[in-house]
Amino acid sequence: MGLEELRDALEQNPNDTRTFQTHLEPVLREGTTDDFDAFLDTVCEAVQDDESLANLLRAADFKAKSVGGDIAVHVTFRIGSVFRDRLRNDDMAEMYFRRLPADSDYAMSLEHFYIEFYIGKENW
């Protein structure tokens, strides 16, 4: 099944974790970061309900942890970014961002986020 089938399935049932996992597993095992980005963009377009999307993101994170490597770091960054940008939940985003290796390009790109995050918490 391709991304169109995934989109159709998730539009019909945004809690269809079986179809979600079926598409996610090969991307994590054999795909590239670009493949994951296309997968995640498809999921974000198809799932309009924020709670359903958050649940799918958590499932993707759990599965990516079992794979490890560069793809897992990329998944962590992208999931944090969706929580920050689409779901507007900086606390959840920060939970993902803090797991990024400190010397990674991803972590280094978050300076502005952390300044705003801690100023907002009055903890700067």
HELIX and SHEET records of a PDB file:
HELIX    1   1 LEU A    3  GLN A   12  1                                  10    
HELIX    2   2 THR A   17  GLU A   30  1                                  14    
HELIX    3   3 THR A   33  ALA A   46  1                                  14    
HELIX    4   4 ASP A   50  VAL A   67  1                                  18    
HELIX    5   5 GLY A   69  ASP A   85  1                                  17    
HELIX    6   6 ASP A   90  PHE A   97  1                                   8    
HELIX    7   7 ASP A  105  MET A  108  1                                   4    
HELIX    8   8 GLU A  111  GLY A  120  1                                  10    
END                                                                             
